[in-house]
Amino acid sequence: MNISILLTQIGIIAALIITGIAIKREGFLSGFNVSNLTNILLYVVSPCLIINSFEMPFSTKYLNELLMIVIALVVFYVIEITVTDVLFHRVTSPKTQRVLKFASIYSNAGFMGLPLVQALFGSKGVFFASVSLAIYNIFNWTHGISLFQKQANRRDTLMKLVKNPNLWAVVVGLMIFIGNLTLPQPVNEFLKDISAINTPLAMFVVGASLIEVRFSKQTLNASLWLSLALRNLFFPVVMIILLKLLGVTGIGALATILMAACPTASLVVLFSVQYKSDTAQAIPLFGISTLGCLITLPLIYALI
């Protein structure tokens, strides 16, 4: 894929984000807030997109590639967790420390990665990106939530995983793929129609969320810039190296790297608010990382 195609898609995504900012600023979401849109994306649109992407002829080559990607992702998260534990252990405030760790490790793969991969590579790209999303959710709802909720109830954590529709969508999708099944035409069309709204709706959510970003001299500190460098640049390079070592190439590698190169997850803000952590640090981290990815994503792609 020519880098000009990537730049074009990033330009479209930037335009959609700006549109989301305008929608929020003009008050068009007053009766239908960002949380409502997020739930529609997570529980309706994204699962349909994932299931639809798995309807393709069975291939042992693709199945083996999926397994290699799973191995790379598990190693990737272990490296991220270890590096952030070492680099941020001297941050004196536990509330700030957990925000910095989470923001460095977890990308906005669902809201930015999946739409970008869909726009660039279509269903085949989403097929591989879905595995990234599944492993992301497993780590996020175990290690990620434990950063904020030290006494996390194991049963509650397990239930959140079990109830996550994206994980079930991957399971259903794998059954379709391995069984070499073909969905009825009306079902196929339904899934495609729902999937078509994924990219614009996800970018509207990101844009509307950026309205809340505020900057100050206190929040723009060395730890923040280190976290941004890890999330937007260093960790994506780690993923490139892992996939090369495992021999993963083509669309599978590109989709996985783009998912890993996305900006910090918007969940860092939601978790910070819910568990009374350092929201003053979380909000600019999310904002700067999101805006910065418009530059860092092409840089990462140029390294591949």
C-alpha positions as MATLAB code, in Angstrom:
seq = 'MNISILLTQIGIIAALIITGIAIKREGFLSGFNVSNLTNILLYVVSPCLIINSFEMPFSTKYLNELLMIVIALVVFYVIEITVTDVLFHRVTSPKTQRVLKFASIYSNAGFMGLPLVQALFGSKGVFFASVSLAIYNIFNWTHGISLFQKQANRRDTLMKLVKNPNLWAVVVGLMIFIGNLTLPQPVNEFLKDISAINTPLAMFVVGASLIEVRFSKQTLNASLWLSLALRNLFFPVVMIILLKLLGVTGIGALATILMAACPTASLVVLFSVQYKSDTAQAIPLFGISTLGCLITLPLIYALI';
ca = [
       0.000    0.000    0.000;
       1.331    3.415   -0.994;
       1.811    5.786    1.947;
      -0.249    8.408    0.083;
      -3.310    6.177    0.573;
      -2.639    6.093    4.318;
      -2.214    9.887    4.395;
      -5.490   10.308    2.508;
      -7.349    8.103    4.986;
      -5.781    9.930    7.945;
      -6.938   13.196    6.356;
     -10.481   11.805    6.096;
     -10.345   10.646    9.711;
      -9.122   14.101   10.792;
     -12.065   15.660    8.928;
     -14.486   13.273   10.656;
     -12.972   14.104   14.065;
     -13.382   17.838   13.352;
     -16.986   17.144   12.362;
     -17.477   15.364   15.695;
     -16.067   18.400   17.513;
     -18.457   20.670   15.607;
     -21.444   18.402   16.354;
     -20.666   18.479   20.068;
     -19.906   22.212   20.115;
     -23.186   23.076   18.371;
     -25.135   21.071   20.922;
     -26.469   18.461   18.495;
     -25.689   15.748   21.046;
     -27.634   17.381   23.865;
     -30.284   14.658   23.943;
     -27.961   11.892   22.775;
     -24.610   12.089   24.532;
     -21.195   10.624   23.769;
     -21.822    7.732   26.149;
     -24.878    6.680   24.112;
     -22.856    6.726   20.878;
     -20.073    4.758   22.557;
     -22.499    2.044   23.642;
     -23.932    1.776   20.115;
     -20.396    1.363   18.737;
     -19.304   -1.180   21.341;
     -22.434   -3.292   21.558;
     -23.933   -3.089   18.055;
     -21.703   -1.738   15.277;
     -18.317   -3.247   16.182;
     -19.603   -6.845   16.703;
     -21.410   -6.711   13.331;
     -18.235   -5.475   11.644;
     -16.162   -8.272   13.207;
     -18.576  -11.084   12.310;
     -18.890   -9.798    8.750;
     -15.084   -9.775    8.328;
     -14.755  -13.502    9.107;
     -16.983  -14.607    6.249;
     -14.269  -15.690    3.842;
     -13.036  -19.021    2.438;
     -11.141  -21.058    5.034;
      -7.355  -20.912    4.700;
      -4.771  -22.672    6.874;
      -2.352  -19.886    5.925;
      -4.640  -17.256    7.485;
      -5.286  -19.457   10.524;
      -1.548  -19.912   11.148;
      -1.050  -16.171   10.691;
      -3.754  -15.496   13.287;
      -1.954  -17.773   15.759;
       1.358  -15.955   15.183;
      -0.382  -12.614   15.715;
      -1.889  -13.868   18.998;
       1.588  -14.879   20.209;
       3.007  -11.497   19.172;
       0.189   -9.643   20.973;
       0.610  -11.546   24.253;
       4.373  -10.915   24.246;
       3.694   -7.297   23.265;
       1.462   -6.628   26.286;
       3.898   -8.339   28.650;
       6.670   -6.046   27.341;
       4.454   -2.957   27.683;
       3.482   -3.807   31.262;
       7.096   -4.513   32.249;
       8.494   -1.332   30.640;
       5.868    0.947   32.198;
       6.378   -0.630   35.633;
      10.087    0.182   35.405;
       9.787    3.695   33.927;
       6.959    5.036   36.103;
       7.709    3.416   39.473;
       9.265    6.666   40.736;
       6.141    8.757   40.091;
       5.146    9.672   43.635;
       1.389    9.972   43.172;
      -0.283    6.538   42.804;
      -3.218    8.207   41.012;
      -0.915    9.762   38.413;
       1.211    6.621   38.114;
      -1.742    4.399   37.178;
      -2.946    6.928   34.585;
       0.500    7.102   32.969;
       0.812    3.307   32.850;
      -2.647    2.750   31.397;
      -2.262    5.539   28.813;
       1.072    4.087   27.665;
      -0.128    0.488   27.357;
      -3.649    0.656   25.960;
      -4.429    2.173   22.578;
      -7.722    3.409   21.157;
      -7.785    0.293   18.987;
     -11.556   -0.052   18.899;
     -12.505    3.535   18.101;
      -9.561    4.493   15.869;
      -7.742    1.309   14.872;
     -10.687   -0.718   13.601;
     -12.139    2.135   11.468;
      -8.706    2.913   10.006;
      -8.006   -0.722    9.165;
     -11.491   -1.069    7.693;
     -10.977    1.982    5.490;
      -7.534    0.852    4.300;
      -7.874   -2.916    3.918;
     -11.586   -3.746    4.029;
     -12.919   -6.992    5.535;
      -9.579   -8.818    5.262;
      -7.913   -6.155    7.404;
     -10.726   -6.265    9.978;
     -10.334  -10.081   10.048;
      -6.804   -9.677   11.456;
      -7.545   -6.535   13.483;
     -10.343   -8.372   15.315;
      -7.738  -10.609   16.971;
      -5.904   -7.506   18.216;
      -9.187   -6.205   19.626;
      -9.930   -9.507   21.375;
      -6.505   -9.718   23.086;
      -6.756   -5.997   23.907;
     -10.064   -6.554   25.715;
      -8.702   -9.506   27.678;
      -5.726   -7.490   28.965;
      -7.711   -4.295   29.412;
     -10.421   -5.889   31.566;
      -7.895   -7.790   33.694;
      -4.615   -5.892   34.012;
      -5.957   -2.505   32.861;
      -8.870   -2.332   35.288;
      -6.640   -3.631   38.118;
      -4.426   -0.540   37.774;
      -7.374    1.599   38.902;
      -9.309   -0.876   40.991;
      -6.711   -2.532   43.200;
      -9.249   -4.742   44.933;
     -10.925   -5.790   41.707;
     -13.474   -8.543   42.188;
     -12.404  -11.476   40.036;
     -16.000  -12.524   39.424;
     -16.964   -9.013   38.267;
     -13.909   -8.877   35.994;
     -14.760  -12.258   34.492;
     -18.373  -11.189   33.935;
     -17.247   -8.032   32.094;
     -15.143  -10.204   29.803;
     -17.934  -12.713   29.249;
     -20.434   -9.952   28.489;
     -18.139   -8.190   26.008;
     -19.901   -8.556   22.632;
     -16.681   -8.035   20.671;
     -15.135  -11.178   22.163;
     -18.237  -13.175   21.295;
     -18.175  -11.683   17.808;
     -14.627  -13.032   17.358;
     -15.752  -16.472   18.603;
     -18.727  -16.505   16.205;
     -16.527  -15.198   13.401;
     -13.936  -17.939   13.940;
     -16.701  -20.569   13.823;
     -17.858  -19.120   10.495;
     -14.304  -19.003    9.138;
     -13.145  -22.450   10.323;
     -16.461  -24.041    9.354;
     -16.251  -22.365    5.945;
     -19.858  -21.215    6.392;
     -21.796  -18.759    4.261;
     -24.344  -16.507    5.947;
     -27.770  -16.003    4.333;
     -27.819  -13.006    1.988;
     -30.243  -10.904    4.116;
     -28.032  -11.434    7.197;
     -24.947  -10.541    5.176;
     -26.516   -7.324    3.906;
     -27.669   -6.409    7.414;
     -24.141   -6.828    8.797;
     -22.645   -4.796    5.933;
     -25.148   -1.947    6.396;
     -24.448   -1.734   10.134;
     -20.680   -1.987    9.551;
     -20.766    0.939    7.110;
     -21.437    3.447    9.903;
     -18.495    2.297   12.044;
     -15.850    4.747   10.834;
     -17.858    8.019   10.860;
     -19.608    7.207   14.140;
     -16.342    6.247   15.873;
     -14.636    9.452   14.713;
     -17.613   11.550   15.848;
     -17.194   10.004   19.313;
     -13.456   10.792   19.358;
     -14.086   14.357   18.201;
     -16.837   14.939   20.755;
     -14.550   13.586   23.501;
     -11.741   16.007   22.550;
     -13.980   18.954   23.497;
     -13.158   18.264   27.155;
      -9.364   18.480   26.704;
      -7.661   21.252   28.692;
      -3.922   21.950   28.997;
      -1.819   23.516   31.761;
       1.860   23.796   32.729;
       1.272   21.321   35.555;
      -0.081   18.568   33.301;
       2.409   19.048   30.435;
       5.287   17.500   32.388;
       8.137   15.107   31.538;
       6.145   12.026   32.585;
       3.323   12.955   30.206;
       5.702   13.321   27.260;
       7.372   10.001   28.137;
       3.983    8.273   28.177;
       3.109    9.807   24.802;
       6.437    8.714   23.294;
       5.865    5.163   24.501;
       2.286    4.935   23.225;
       2.638    6.702   19.887;
       6.158    5.695   18.867;
       8.152    3.197   20.959;
       5.565    0.447   21.505;
       4.441    0.383   17.851;
       8.089   -0.153   16.863;
       8.227   -3.058   19.343;
       5.226   -4.589   17.553;
       6.956   -4.214   14.166;
       9.987   -6.104   15.505;
       7.870   -8.888   17.060;
       5.910   -9.510   13.867;
       9.078   -9.567   11.779;
      10.646  -12.111   14.150;
       7.542  -14.301   13.825;
       7.445  -13.951   10.045;
       4.066  -12.180    9.872;
       3.811  -10.015    6.761;
       1.235   -8.457    4.443;
      -2.163   -7.201    5.551;
      -1.985   -9.210    8.794;
       1.143   -7.337    9.875;
      -0.094   -3.942    8.684;
      -3.452   -4.270   10.455;
      -1.846   -5.432   13.717;
       0.765   -2.653   13.679;
      -1.818    0.050   12.970;
      -3.938   -1.204   15.883;
      -0.851   -1.029   18.126;
       0.107    2.431   16.818;
      -3.211    4.078   17.709;
      -3.300    6.852   20.334;
      -4.089    6.235   23.981;
      -7.477    4.759   24.795;
     -10.333    7.076   25.710;
     -10.956    4.646   28.594;
      -8.089    6.316   30.455;
     -10.396    9.296   30.993;
     -13.438    7.188   31.890;
     -11.498    5.031   34.372;
      -9.834    8.113   35.889;
     -13.234    9.680   36.559;
     -14.848    6.466   37.791;
     -12.016    5.532   40.167;
     -11.068    9.093   41.196;
      -7.599    9.094   39.662;
      -5.626   11.958   38.062;
      -8.124   13.221   35.457;
      -6.032   16.388   35.012;
      -3.313   14.147   33.574;
      -5.592   11.674   31.788;
      -7.508   14.205   29.669;
      -4.490   15.942   28.041;
      -2.819   12.539   27.555;
      -5.810   11.369   25.539;
      -6.058   14.663   23.626;
      -2.402   15.093   22.682;
      -1.958   11.425   21.826;
      -5.033   11.511   19.558;
      -3.947   14.658   17.736;
      -0.328   13.466   17.598;
      -1.268   10.186   15.914;
      -2.132   12.127   12.770;
       1.644   12.605   12.475;
       3.014    9.482   14.189;
       0.871    6.934   12.289;
       2.491    7.803    8.923;
       5.919    7.715   10.615;
       5.260    4.218   11.957;
       4.005    3.068    8.586;
       7.157    4.421    6.955;
       9.221    2.138    9.234;
       7.454   -1.039    8.076;
];
